[in-house]
């Protein structure tokens, strides 16, 4: 039984790492809506597929009367990802 718990904790840990990576790329894209920072351009290019996928799925979860701006989508996606990350982090810290 202990092995199953450790396996579950490892899976949750890798989910948390993936959420951290998504949050990083969302933050980089959010910075680019404010200012063009040249040395961050490769990170934005590398994270374009994941950021586009996350922001494309956002209207499924947010039912707004008018469409969101790009910055609004990024902020909401970042808040939702951070909330998920904190929730999974709580599960890892339970003993």
N, CA, C and O atoms as a GROMACS GRO file, in nm:
protein
  380
    1UNK      N    1   0.082  -0.120   0.000
    1UNK     CA    2   0.000   0.000   0.000
    1UNK      C    3   0.086   0.126   0.000
    1UNK      O    4   0.052   0.226  -0.064
    2UNK      N    5   0.198   0.121   0.071
    2UNK     CA    6   0.288   0.236   0.076
    2UNK      C    7   0.344   0.267  -0.062
    2UNK      O    8   0.361   0.384  -0.098
    3UNK      N    9   0.372   0.164  -0.140
    3UNK     CA   10   0.425   0.186  -0.275
    3UNK      C   11   0.323   0.260  -0.362
    3UNK      O   12   0.361   0.345  -0.442
    4UNK      N   13   0.196   0.229  -0.346
    4UNK     CA   14   0.094   0.299  -0.424
    4UNK      C   15   0.084   0.446  -0.385
    4UNK      O   16   0.062   0.532  -0.470
    5UNK      N   17   0.100   0.474  -0.256
    5UNK     CA   18   0.097   0.613  -0.210
    5UNK      C   19   0.215   0.690  -0.268
    5UNK      O   20   0.199   0.802  -0.314
    6UNK      N   21   0.334   0.629  -0.265
    6UNK     CA   22   0.452   0.695  -0.322
    6UNK      C   23   0.438   0.715  -0.473
    6UNK      O   24   0.480   0.817  -0.526
    7UNK      N   25   0.379   0.619  -0.540
    7UNK     CA   26   0.356   0.632  -0.684
    7UNK      C   27   0.259   0.747  -0.711
    7UNK      O   28   0.280   0.826  -0.803
    8UNK      N   29   0.153   0.757  -0.633
    8UNK     CA   30   0.058   0.866  -0.648
    8UNK      C   31   0.125   1.000  -0.621
    8UNK      O   32   0.100   1.097  -0.692
    9UNK      N   33   0.208   1.007  -0.518
    9UNK     CA   34   0.279   1.130  -0.487
    9UNK      C   35   0.375   1.170  -0.599
    9UNK      O   36   0.390   1.289  -0.628
   10UNK      N   37   0.439   1.073  -0.661
   10UNK     CA   38   0.528   1.102  -0.774
   10UNK      C   39   0.449   1.157  -0.892
   10UNK      O   40   0.495   1.250  -0.958
   11UNK      N   41   0.334   1.101  -0.919
   11UNK     CA   42   0.251   1.149  -1.029
   11UNK      C   43   0.204   1.291  -1.002
   11UNK      O   44   0.208   1.377  -1.090
   12UNK      N   45   0.161   1.317  -0.879
   12UNK     CA   46   0.118   1.452  -0.843
   12UNK      C   47   0.235   1.550  -0.852
   12UNK      O   48   0.217   1.664  -0.895
   13UNK      N   49   0.355   1.506  -0.812
   13UNK     CA   50   0.473   1.592  -0.822
   13UNK      C   51   0.501   1.630  -0.967
   13UNK      O   52   0.530   1.746  -0.996
   14UNK      N   53   0.493   1.534  -1.059
   14UNK     CA   54   0.519   1.563  -1.199
   14UNK      C   55   0.411   1.653  -1.258
   14UNK      O   56   0.439   1.734  -1.347
   15UNK      N   57   0.288   1.640  -1.211
   15UNK     CA   58   0.182   1.732  -1.252
   15UNK      C   59   0.215   1.874  -1.206
   15UNK      O   60   0.196   1.970  -1.280
   16UNK      N   61   0.266   1.885  -1.083
   16UNK     CA   62   0.304   2.016  -1.031
   16UNK      C   63   0.418   2.077  -1.112
   16UNK      O   64   0.418   2.198  -1.138
   17UNK      N   65   0.514   1.997  -1.151
   17UNK     CA   66   0.624   2.048  -1.234
   17UNK      C   67   0.570   2.097  -1.368
   17UNK      O   68   0.611   2.202  -1.416
   18UNK      N   69   0.478   2.022  -1.428
   18UNK     CA   70   0.417   2.064  -1.553
   18UNK      C   71   0.340   2.194  -1.538
   18UNK      O   72   0.346   2.280  -1.626
   19UNK      N   73   0.268   2.209  -1.427
   19UNK     CA   74   0.195   2.334  -1.402
   19UNK      C   75   0.291   2.450  -1.382
   19UNK      O   76   0.262   2.562  -1.424
   20UNK      N   77   0.405   2.426  -1.316
   20UNK     CA   78   0.506   2.531  -1.301
   20UNK      C   79   0.559   2.576  -1.436
   20UNK      O   80   0.580   2.696  -1.458
   21UNK      N   81   0.582   2.482  -1.526
   21UNK     CA   82   0.631   2.516  -1.660
   21UNK      C   83   0.526   2.597  -1.735
   21UNK      O   84   0.560   2.695  -1.802
   22UNK      N   85   0.400   2.557  -1.725
   22UNK     CA   86   0.293   2.632  -1.791
   22UNK      C   87   0.285   2.773  -1.736
   22UNK      O   88   0.270   2.869  -1.811
   23UNK      N   89   0.296   2.787  -1.603
   23UNK     CA   90   0.290   2.920  -1.542
   23UNK      C   91   0.407   3.007  -1.589
   23UNK      O   92   0.390   3.127  -1.610
   24UNK      N   93   0.525   2.948  -1.604
   24UNK     CA   94   0.640   3.025  -1.653
   24UNK      C   95   0.613   3.081  -1.792
   24UNK      O   96   0.636   3.199  -1.817
   25UNK      N   97   0.565   2.996  -1.882
   25UNK     CA   98   0.540   3.043  -2.018
   25UNK      C   99   0.425   3.144  -2.024
   25UNK      O  100   0.428   3.235  -2.106
   26UNK      N  101   0.325   3.128  -1.938
   26UNK     CA  102   0.217   3.227  -1.932
   26UNK      C  103   0.271   3.361  -1.884
   26UNK      O  104   0.230   3.466  -1.934
   27UNK      N  105   0.360   3.359  -1.786
   27UNK     CA  106   0.418   3.483  -1.736
   27UNK      C  107   0.504   3.551  -1.841
   27UNK      O  108   0.503   3.673  -1.853
   28UNK      N  109   0.579   3.472  -1.917
   28UNK     CA  110   0.661   3.530  -2.024
   28UNK      C  111   0.572   3.596  -2.128
   28UNK      O  112   0.600   3.708  -2.170
   29UNK      N  113   0.464   3.530  -2.170
   29UNK     CA  114   0.373   3.589  -2.268
   29UNK      C  115   0.305   3.714  -2.211
   29UNK      O  116   0.284   3.811  -2.283
   30UNK      N  117   0.273   3.711  -2.082
   30UNK     CA  118   0.212   3.827  -2.018
   30UNK      C  119   0.308   3.945  -2.016
   30UNK      O  120   0.267   4.060  -2.034
   31UNK      N  121   0.436   3.917  -1.995
   31UNK     CA  122   0.536   4.024  -2.003
   31UNK      C  123   0.543   4.083  -2.143
   31UNK      O  124   0.563   4.204  -2.159
   32UNK      N  125   0.527   3.999  -2.244
   32UNK     CA  126   0.533   4.048  -2.382
   32UNK      C  127   0.412   4.133  -2.419
   32UNK      O  128   0.420   4.212  -2.513
   33UNK      N  129   0.301   4.119  -2.348
   33UNK     CA  130   0.188   4.209  -2.374
   33UNK      C  131   0.216   4.348  -2.320
   33UNK      O  132   0.154   4.446  -2.362
   34UNK      N  133   0.309   4.356  -2.226
   34UNK     CA  134   0.344   4.484  -2.166
   34UNK      C  135   0.463   4.547  -2.235
   34UNK      O  136   0.462   4.667  -2.264
   35UNK      N  137   0.568   4.466  -2.261
   35UNK     CA  138   0.692   4.519  -2.316
   35UNK      C  139   0.766   4.408  -2.391
   35UNK      O  140   0.761   4.292  -2.351
   36UNK      N  141   0.834   4.444  -2.498
   36UNK     CA  142   0.912   4.347  -2.576
   36UNK      C  143   1.051   4.335  -2.517
   36UNK      O  144   1.135   4.424  -2.534
   37UNK      N  145   1.077   4.226  -2.447
   37UNK     CA  146   1.206   4.202  -2.384
   37UNK      C  147   1.280   4.101  -2.472
   37UNK      O  148   1.243   3.984  -2.481
   38UNK      N  149   1.385   4.149  -2.536
   38UNK     CA  150   1.451   4.073  -2.642
   38UNK      C  151   1.507   3.939  -2.593
   38UNK      O  152   1.496   3.840  -2.665
   39UNK      N  153   1.566   3.934  -2.475
   39UNK     CA  154   1.629   3.809  -2.432
   39UNK      C  155   1.526   3.705  -2.389
   39UNK      O  156   1.562   3.588  -2.369
   40UNK      N  157   1.399   3.744  -2.374
   40UNK     CA  158   1.293   3.648  -2.343
   40UNK      C  159   1.225   3.592  -2.469
   40UNK      O  160   1.142   3.502  -2.459
   41UNK      N  161   1.259   3.646  -2.585
   41UNK     CA  162   1.197   3.603  -2.710
   41UNK      C  163   1.208   3.452  -2.733
   41UNK      O  164   1.109   3.390  -2.772
   42UNK      N  165   1.326   3.388  -2.710
   42UNK     CA  166   1.332   3.242  -2.730
   42UNK      C  167   1.238   3.163  -2.639
   42UNK      O  168   1.185   3.060  -2.679
   43UNK      N  169   1.218   3.211  -2.517
   43UNK     CA  170   1.125   3.144  -2.427
   43UNK      C  171   0.981   3.157  -2.476
   43UNK      O  172   0.903   3.063  -2.467
   44UNK      N  173   0.949   3.275  -2.529
   44UNK     CA  174   0.814   3.294  -2.582
   44UNK      C  175   0.791   3.206  -2.705
   44UNK      O  176   0.683   3.150  -2.722
   45UNK      N  177   0.892   3.195  -2.788
   45UNK     CA  178   0.881   3.110  -2.907
   45UNK      C  179   0.865   2.963  -2.867
   45UNK      O  180   0.784   2.891  -2.926
   46UNK      N  181   0.941   2.920  -2.768
   46UNK     CA  182   0.933   2.780  -2.725
   46UNK      C  183   0.799   2.751  -2.657
   46UNK      O  184   0.746   2.640  -2.670
   47UNK      N  185   0.743   2.848  -2.586
   47UNK     CA  186   0.620   2.825  -2.513
   47UNK      C  187   0.494   2.857  -2.590
   47UNK      O  188   0.384   2.841  -2.536
   48UNK      N  189   0.506   2.902  -2.714
   48UNK     CA  190   0.389   2.941  -2.792
   48UNK      C  191   0.285   2.829  -2.804
   48UNK      O  192   0.167   2.856  -2.784
   49UNK      N  193   0.322   2.704  -2.836
   49UNK     CA  194   0.218   2.600  -2.849
   49UNK      C  195   0.141   2.576  -2.719
   49UNK      O  196   0.019   2.560  -2.722
   50UNK      N  197   0.210   2.573  -2.606
   50UNK     CA  198   0.141   2.543  -2.480
   50UNK      C  199   0.053   2.660  -2.436
   50UNK      O  200  -0.057   2.640  -2.386
   51UNK      N  201   0.102   2.783  -2.456
   51UNK     CA  202   0.023   2.901  -2.417
   51UNK      C  203  -0.100   2.912  -2.506
   51UNK      O  204  -0.209   2.942  -2.458
   52UNK      N  205  -0.082   2.888  -2.634
   52UNK     CA  206  -0.197   2.895  -2.726
   52UNK      C  207  -0.301   2.787  -2.692
   52UNK      O  208  -0.421   2.812  -2.700
   53UNK      N  209  -0.254   2.668  -2.655
   53UNK     CA  210  -0.346   2.561  -2.620
   53UNK      C  211  -0.424   2.594  -2.492
   53UNK      O  212  -0.545   2.572  -2.485
   54UNK      N  213  -0.354   2.648  -2.393
   54UNK     CA  214  -0.420   2.681  -2.266
   54UNK      C  215  -0.521   2.794  -2.287
   54UNK      O  216  -0.633   2.786  -2.237
   55UNK      N  217  -0.483   2.898  -2.359
   55UNK     CA  218  -0.575   3.011  -2.379
   55UNK      C  219  -0.690   2.974  -2.472
   55UNK      O  220  -0.797   3.034  -2.463
   56UNK      N  221  -0.671   2.876  -2.559
   56UNK     CA  222  -0.781   2.832  -2.646
   56UNK      C  223  -0.886   2.754  -2.566
   56UNK      O  224  -1.004   2.758  -2.600
   57UNK      N  225  -0.844   2.684  -2.463
   57UNK     CA  226  -0.936   2.606  -2.380
   57UNK      C  227  -1.006   2.690  -2.274
   57UNK      O  228  -1.101   2.644  -2.211
   58UNK      N  229  -0.960   2.811  -2.255
   58UNK     CA  230  -1.014   2.896  -2.148
   58UNK      C  231  -1.162   2.928  -2.161
   58UNK      O  232  -1.230   2.930  -2.059
   59UNK      N  233  -1.216   2.955  -2.281
   59UNK     CA  234  -1.360   2.986  -2.289
   59UNK      C  235  -1.451   2.872  -2.243
   59UNK      O  236  -1.567   2.897  -2.211
   60UNK      N  237  -1.402   2.750  -2.239
   60UNK     CA  238  -1.482   2.638  -2.187
   60UNK      C  239  -1.510   2.655  -2.038
   60UNK      O  240  -1.613   2.609  -1.989
   61UNK      N  241  -1.418   2.720  -1.967
   61UNK     CA  242  -1.430   2.733  -1.823
   61UNK      C  243  -1.483   2.868  -1.778
   61UNK      O  244  -1.542   2.880  -1.671
   62UNK      N  245  -1.464   2.969  -1.859
   62UNK     CA  246  -1.512   3.103  -1.823
   62UNK      C  247  -1.624   3.140  -1.918
   62UNK      O  248  -1.603   3.156  -2.038
   63UNK      N  249  -1.740   3.154  -1.865
   63UNK     CA  250  -1.856   3.192  -1.945
   63UNK      C  251  -1.879   3.342  -1.928
   63UNK      O  252  -1.948   3.386  -1.836
   64UNK      N  253  -1.819   3.420  -2.016
   64UNK     CA  254  -1.835   3.565  -2.010
   64UNK      C  255  -1.926   3.612  -2.122
   64UNK      O  256  -1.938   3.545  -2.225
   65UNK      N  257  -1.988   3.727  -2.102
   65UNK     CA  258  -2.081   3.777  -2.202
   65UNK      C  259  -2.008   3.835  -2.323
   65UNK      O  260  -2.058   3.829  -2.435
   66UNK      N  261  -1.889   3.891  -2.301
   66UNK     CA  262  -1.812   3.942  -2.414
   66UNK      C  263  -1.675   3.875  -2.415
   66UNK      O  264  -1.626   3.830  -2.311
   67UNK      N  265  -1.612   3.868  -2.532
   67UNK     CA  266  -1.482   3.799  -2.540
   67UNK      C  267  -1.374   3.870  -2.459
   67UNK      O  268  -1.374   3.993  -2.446
   68UNK      N  269  -1.284   3.792  -2.405
   68UNK     CA  270  -1.174   3.846  -2.326
   68UNK      C  271  -1.060   3.893  -2.416
   68UNK      O  272  -1.041   3.839  -2.525
   69UNK      N  273  -0.986   3.991  -2.370
   69UNK     CA  274  -0.867   4.034  -2.442
   69UNK      C  275  -0.757   3.930  -2.420
   69UNK      O  276  -0.770   3.840  -2.337
   70UNK      N  277  -0.650   3.943  -2.495
   70UNK     CA  278  -0.538   3.849  -2.481
   70UNK      C  279  -0.479   3.858  -2.341
   70UNK      O  280  -0.448   3.756  -2.280
   71UNK      N  281  -0.462   3.980  -2.291
   71UNK     CA  282  -0.408   3.997  -2.156
   71UNK      C  283  -0.503   3.939  -2.051
   71UNK      O  284  -0.458   3.878  -1.954
   72UNK      N  285  -0.633   3.957  -2.070
   72UNK     CA  286  -0.730   3.901  -1.977
   72UNK      C  287  -0.727   3.750  -1.976
   72UNK      O  288  -0.735   3.687  -1.871
   73UNK      N  289  -0.715   3.691  -2.095
   73UNK     CA  290  -0.705   3.544  -2.102
   73UNK      C  291  -0.581   3.494  -2.030
   73UNK      O  292  -0.587   3.394  -1.958
   74UNK      N  293  -0.470   3.563  -2.050
   74UNK     CA  294  -0.345   3.520  -1.986
   74UNK      C  295  -0.353   3.532  -1.834
   74UNK      O  296  -0.305   3.444  -1.763
   75UNK      N  297  -0.412   3.639  -1.785
   75UNK     CA  298  -0.423   3.657  -1.641
   75UNK      C  299  -0.514   3.552  -1.579
   75UNK      O  300  -0.480   3.494  -1.476
   76UNK      N  301  -0.628   3.527  -1.641
   76UNK     CA  302  -0.719   3.425  -1.588
   76UNK      C  303  -0.655   3.286  -1.595
   76UNK      O  304  -0.668   3.208  -1.501
   77UNK      N  305  -0.588   3.255  -1.705
   77UNK     CA  306  -0.521   3.125  -1.717
   77UNK      C  307  -0.412   3.111  -1.611
   77UNK      O  308  -0.394   3.003  -1.555
   78UNK      N  309  -0.339   3.218  -1.585
   78UNK     CA  310  -0.234   3.214  -1.484
   78UNK      C  311  -0.293   3.193  -1.345
   78UNK      O  312  -0.239   3.116  -1.266
   79UNK      N  313  -0.403   3.261  -1.315
   79UNK     CA  314  -0.467   3.244  -1.185
   79UNK      C  315  -0.523   3.102  -1.168
   79UNK      O  316  -0.511   3.043  -1.061
   80UNK      N  317  -0.584   3.048  -1.273
   80UNK     CA  318  -0.638   2.912  -1.265
   80UNK      C  319  -0.525   2.810  -1.250
   80UNK      O  320  -0.538   2.714  -1.173
   81UNK      N  321  -0.416   2.828  -1.322
   81UNK     CA  322  -0.303   2.736  -1.313
   81UNK      C  323  -0.239   2.744  -1.175
   81UNK      O  324  -0.203   2.641  -1.118
   82UNK      N  325  -0.225   2.864  -1.122
   82UNK     CA  326  -0.167   2.880  -0.988
   82UNK      C  327  -0.256   2.816  -0.882
   82UNK      O  328  -0.205   2.756  -0.787
   83UNK      N  329  -0.387   2.828  -0.897
   83UNK     CA  330  -0.479   2.766  -0.802
   83UNK      C  331  -0.467   2.613  -0.808
   83UNK      O  332  -0.463   2.546  -0.704
   84UNK      N  333  -0.461   2.559  -0.928
   84UNK     CA  334  -0.441   2.414  -0.941
   84UNK      C  335  -0.310   2.370  -0.879
   84UNK      O  336  -0.302   2.268  -0.812
   85UNK      N  337  -0.205   2.450  -0.903
   85UNK     CA  338  -0.072   2.415  -0.850
   85UNK      C  339  -0.074   2.415  -0.698
   85UNK      O  340  -0.015   2.327  -0.635
   86UNK      N  341  -0.140   2.513  -0.638
   86UNK     CA  342  -0.147   2.517  -0.492
   86UNK      C  343  -0.227   2.400  -0.437
   86UNK      O  344  -0.193   2.344  -0.332
   87UNK      N  345  -0.334   2.363  -0.507
   87UNK     CA  346  -0.416   2.250  -0.463
   87UNK      C  347  -0.336   2.120  -0.466
   87UNK      O  348  -0.338   2.043  -0.370
   88UNK      N  349  -0.267   2.095  -0.577
   88UNK     CA  350  -0.186   1.974  -0.585
   88UNK      C  351  -0.070   1.979  -0.485
   88UNK      O  352  -0.031   1.876  -0.430
   89UNK      N  353  -0.017   2.098  -0.462
   89UNK     CA  354   0.091   2.112  -0.363
   89UNK      C  355   0.046   2.076  -0.223
   89UNK      O  356   0.122   2.021  -0.144
   90UNK      N  357  -0.081   2.108  -0.193
   90UNK     CA  358  -0.134   2.068  -0.062
   90UNK      C  359  -0.142   1.917  -0.048
   90UNK      O  360  -0.116   1.863   0.060
   91UNK      N  361  -0.177   1.848  -0.156
   91UNK     CA  362  -0.183   1.702  -0.152
   91UNK      C  363  -0.046   1.640  -0.130
   91UNK      O  364  -0.032   1.539  -0.062
   92UNK      N  365   0.056   1.702  -0.188
   92UNK     CA  366   0.193   1.650  -0.171
   92UNK      C  367   0.238   1.667  -0.027
   92UNK      O  368   0.306   1.580   0.027
   93UNK      N  369   0.200   1.776   0.036
   93UNK     CA  370   0.246   1.804   0.172
   93UNK      C  371   0.166   1.731   0.279
   93UNK      O  372   0.206   1.732   0.396
   94UNK      N  373   0.056   1.669   0.243
   94UNK     CA  374  -0.019   1.590   0.341
   94UNK      C  375   0.058   1.465   0.378
   94UNK      O  376   0.116   1.399   0.292
   95UNK      N  377   0.059   1.434   0.503
   95UNK     CA  378   0.133   1.312   0.545
   95UNK      C  379   0.048   1.229   0.635
   95UNK      O  380   0.091   1.123   0.680
   0.00000   0.00000   0.00000
